[in-house]
Amino acid sequence: MRFETKALLLLVFALVVGLSAVNFLSVAYLKFVLQDSLEKEIDRVYRLYLLGYSDVPEHIRIGEKPIPPEGYEVARYTGKHFIFLKEGYTEERLRDFSFFLLMWEAILVIVTVVLFQRVVVRYIRREQEVKDLMSILLLAITHRIGNFISAQKVNLELLEEDPVLDRLKESVRRLERDYRRTLEVLEELKEGHGTEPEVVDLKVLTERVIRSLPVPEGIELKLRLSQAKVRANPVYLEIMVSSLLENALRYANSVVHVRLCGKGPLLVIRNDVRTHTGGSGMGLQIVKFVARRIGAEVRFRIRNRFTAVVVF
């Protein structure tokens, strides 16, 4: 079911429930007021009758015999006279009021729903236009990256084998992997998937990310992964875990520890830092941004070792 349909149905349901409660209270109060007003009217009419005024309202009759006229019922006995009231008089007044109230409420509901639908549809169309524009921009960028990868693969095939060439090939393979994963995510977003939180098995996700990352020569990867699940957007989780692991492997001297605890859940990534000039820090900024989006807390500590802790 589309979002605008859900929002519209929710609004109609809220209006119906709210107005039904108001109607119930209004009719109950009006019934009490009508009964009280009718009692006072009967008292007033009877006093006038005793004074000689015979002109009484149509819905009230007064007589000495207990047999009511046709269409009337006994409302009161004064000890000498019987006062009769037209059958269904109070209910008829209530029905007239309820019909008038429901007519105005129906007009109110229709006008509110129409205005709400127009506002929601306009908002959703604008959001869809922004989404389509972003998709086109990303597709254009990924298309250029794809062309660049293809050209570089051809260039690498023309070069001779040497250690530098091997590193270049590995860089191109990693770029191609990221490029294909980006296309997959864009396709999921285009189909409307990957935008809602879902229950994700962190152990399975971490193992999948580790398998997709190349481990540099001379780096030992030590894993200690427990079963852990969290409800979040899987795309965000994969971006965060992948960024942390790439950063740890890139700047590790000899070993990278990855630990996943079920309680929390808690993800800890630690590596011994070799001497280097350092990167731009963009990867860690991406991690912080993603952590805020999924409601997680991320902490970094840099001494002789670099440690990243993510509390979900």
N, C-alpha and C positions, 0 to 999 in steps of 0.2 A: 504494500500500500504506500502511495506517495506521501511525502511529508505534508503537502498542503491539504490533502484529503484527511490525514490524521488530525491536523490542526483544526480543520473545519468541523469535523465530527466532535472533537473535544470541546470546541466552543459551543456547538449546539447542545451537547450533553450538559455543560455547565449552565447554560441559559435555562434549559428545561428543568433541571433539578432546582436551580435557584428560584425561578419563577413559580415552580410548583409549591415550594416551601412558603413563598410569599402569599400565593393564592390560598393555601390552606389556612394560614394565620388570618388573612383578610376575611375569608368567608366565615371562619369561626367567630371572629370579632364582630362582623356585621350581623350574624345570627343573634348574638347576645344583645347587640344594640337594638335590633328590630323587635326582639321579644320585650325588652325593657320599654321601648317606645310604644309598643302595642298595648302593654299593660297600662301605661299612663293615658293613652288615648281612650281606652275602655273606661277608665275612671272618669275622665272628663266628659265623655259622651253620656255616661249614665247620670252624672250630676245634672247635665243639661236636660236630660229626659225627665228627671224628677221635677225640674222647674217648669216643665210644660213644653219644652222644645221637642218636637217629634221628628225633625229633620236630622237623621243620623246618616253616617257614611254607608255606602253600599255594602261594604264588607262586614258591617256590624248590624245585628238585629236584636231587639229586646222584646221579650214576651213573658206572660205569666205561666204559660203551659210549658212543660219540659220537652215537648216534641219539637225538634228544630225544623225550620223550613228546609225545603229541598236544596241541597248543596251547601248546607251550613252544619256546624257542629257546636256543641255546648262548650263555651269558653269559661263561664263563671256563673255561679248562683249566689245571689245577694241575700237570700232568705225570703225574698218576695218575688223577684224577677229573675228570669233566666236570660243571660246574655250569650248570643250566638255569634260565632265568627265564621266567615266564609272558609270552606275547606281548601287547604293548600295555599292559603293567602301568604303565609311567611315563606313557604318554599318557592312560590311564584316570584316574590320579590327577590329572593336569593338567586333564582335562575336568571332573572333579567340582569341583575348586577354581574353575575358570573359571565354571562354572554358578552356584556359590554367590556368587562375586564379582559376576557380572552381575545376579543377582537383587537383591542389596542396592543396586547402583548404579542399577538401574532404579527402585527405590523412592525412592532419593535424588533422582534426576532428576525424577520425577513430583511429589514433594513440593515440591522447589525451584521448579519451573515453576509449579505451582499457587499457591504463596505469592507468587512474583514477579508473576504475572498479576494477582492480587488487589490487590497494592500498586500496580502500575502503573495498573490500571483505576481504582482509587480516586483516585489522584493526578490522572489525566487528567480524570476527572469533576469534581473540584474545580477544576482549571484551566479546564475548559469552562464551569463555572458562573460563575467570575469573568469570563471572556471574554464570556459572554452578558450578564452584568450590566453590564459596561462598554459593550457594544454598545447595550443598551437605554438607558443613560444618555446616550450620545452621540446616539442617534437622537432622544431626547426633546429634547436641547439643539438639535440641528440643525432639528428640527421647529419649535421656537419661533423660531429665527433665520429660518427660511423664512417663517413668518407675519409676522415683523417686516419682512422685505424686501418682501413683497407689500404690506403696509400703507404702507410708505414710498414705494413706487413709485406707489401711487394718490395719496398726498399730493403728490408731486412733480408729477404730471400736473395737479393743480389749481392749482399756483402759476404765476406768470408767469415768462417767461424773463429771466434776468439772470446775471452772472458767478458770483454766489454759488450760484445754483441749478445752474449747470453743474458746479460743484465737488461739490455734494451728489449730483447724478446720477452723477458719476464715482465717488464713494465708494460709492454703493449698487451700482453695476455691479461694482466690485472685491469688495465683500462678497458679492454674488451669485455671482461666479466662484469665490471661495474656498469658499463654501457648497456649490456643486455639486461641486467637486473633493473636498471632505470626504465627501460622499455617495458619490462613486465609490470612494474609498479604503475606506469602511466596507463597501460592497458587495463589494469584492475580498477584504477580510478575512473577511467572512461566508462567501464561497465557498471560503476556504482559500488564497487567492492573496496574493501580496505580503508573505509572512512569511519567505520564504527568500531568501538572497543569490543574485544572478544577475549575469551579465556585462552591464554597462550602458555604452552609448556616451555618454560625457560631453558630447561636442560636440552630439549630437542632443538630449540632455536640456537642455543650457544654451540652445540655440536655441529649444526649445519653451517654456521658462520665460520667455525674453525676449519672445517673441511674445505671451505671455499677460499681460505687465505693461505698464501704461500709462506712457509716457515723458512726464514733465512738460514743459510748454512752456518752451523756452529751455535745455533740457538736451540736450547732445550725447552720444550713446552710441557709443563706439568699441570695435569688436570685433576680436579677433585670436585665432581659435579653431583649434587644431590637433586632429588626430584623437587621441583618448585613450579608453581603455577601462579600467574598474575593476570588480572583483567586489564587489558590496555590495547591500543592500536598496534597490531603486529608489525606494520611498516616502521613506525617510530622505534619499536623495540629493536628491530633488526639494524636500523641505522645506528642506534646508540651502542649496541654490543659490538657491531662491526668497527665503529670508529675507535672504541676503547682498545680492542684487540689489535687493530692495525697500528695504533700509536705505540702500544706496548712492544709489539714485534719490531717495529722500525727502530726504536731507540734502545732496545735491550742489548746488553753486553754478552750475556751467556744464557740466561734463563728467564722464563716468563711463567708465573704462577697464576692459574685461573681457578677460583673457588666459588661454587654456588651453594648457598645454604638454603634449605627449605623454610626455615623460620625467618620470617621477615617479609618476603624473601630478601636475600642479601647476595649481591654479586661483588666479588673482590678480585681485582686484577693487579698484579704486582710484578715489576721487572727491575733488574739491576741496571742502572743507567750508565751507559758508556759516555766517554767524553765526546761532546758534539756541540755544534753551534746552536742547535735548537731550531724548531720549526716556527711557523707563524702563529701557532696556537689556535688555528681555526677549528681543528678537529675537536678540541676540548670545548670550544664555544658551542659547537653543534651539539655536543653531548649535554651541556647545561641547558640549552634551549629545548632539546627533546625531553629531558628530565622534567622540566617545568610543564610541558604539554601533557605528560602522562601522569603527573602528580607524584613523581619519585624525587628522592633527595640524593644528590651526588656530591661526594667529597674527594678532594685530591690532596695528596701529601708528597712532597718532593724533598728527599734528603739524599742518603746514599742510594736509596731505592725510590722508584716512583710507584705510588699506590693510588688506585682509584677504587672507591667504594660506592656502590649504588644500593640504596635502600628503597625497595618498592612498597 
